[in-house]
Every structure is written in structure tokens, then in C-alpha cells.
């Protein structure tokens, strides 16, 4: 279940979550979820989402109320990116599960892809 509390173990580096959407042709779009405020044990009030790809000139930066909304927006951006280069998403890789865990990502993506949490 999505974590709406900023983690206590993020004292040295700010906690973020990176999600890579990997396409059939090997290209990828990276989404970075950057929750705020960055205070351990405090409820997250908003999430800044940054989506980029070396193959896509339309970088997306947006703000969302929850990590689930940011994850859903990242998936939509990844689908748009894949469609724009005539390919499809085949795998999703997430670094960590501080905010969205595997079941959250499965729900957001409709369990359509192979999902790895590293």
C-alpha cells in the first residue's frame, strides 16, 4: 500500500522513488517521484513528478497530491512516450518501495508488464 508518510531513514539523502518504464525496442522513460515535505515522519502533502527520456524531447514536470496520483501520471506519460515512437512498454523497474510498492505499481499499470523492484 502506498506510503503517505515521509520515511524516517532518509536523514542523509532526500527520499525519492525512480521508476523506469522499459519499452520493447529498449528505449525507456524514467519517472522520479519526489515527495514533500521532506521531514521524517510527516505526512506527504504533494509529490513532484519528473519524467524524462533521452529519446523524448517532451520532459514532463508536474505536481500531484499523492504518490498514487504521481505514479498513475507517470504511467500515462510512459504510455504516451511509447506510442510516440511506435513501441510498447514491456517492463517496469522501480528503485525501492518507500512510497509505491509492487502491488501499487501493479494496480497503477493494470498488471500489464513485468515488474521489478530493486
Secondary structure as UniProt FT lines:
FT   TURN            8..9
FT   STRAND          17..23
FT   TURN            24..25
FT   STRAND          28..36
FT   TURN            40..41
FT   STRAND          46..53
FT   TURN            54..55
FT   STRAND          56..64
FT   HELIX           67..84
FT   TURN            85..86
FT   STRAND          89..95
FT   HELIX           102..109
FT   TURN            110..111
FT   STRAND          114..117
//
